[in-house]
Amino acid sequence: MSAPERRTIEACSWASAADGSTGMMTASVDGIPLWVHEQVVGLLREMVGLASISLKRDF
């Protein structure tokens, strides 16, 4: 996850914003802990990166 995304989520938590799923004031997104969210965002970045690679196929 990029630093701006992490800072935004943490800032929302520090400002007493509640997670939309749990209603708790934690650094989480829709009930997903920040560390899991970071992994999901990283996976999505990898998928987009792989999808943008052109492959030459001989079929």
RAGIFEN-V489807 format. One line per field, one symbol per residue. phi: phi as a letter, one per 30 degrees, with the letter a starting at -180 (. if undefined). psi: psi as a letter, one per 30 degrees, with the letter a starting at -180 (. if undefined). A space follows every 50 residues. Layout:
# RAGIFEN-V489807
phi=???
psi=???
This chain:
# RAGIFEN-V489807
phi=.deddddddddddddidcddcciccbdbbhiceeddeddddddddddddd ddddccccb
psi=kleeeeeeeeeeefggkkkfefglililjhfkleeeeeeeeeeeeeeeee ffkkkjkh.
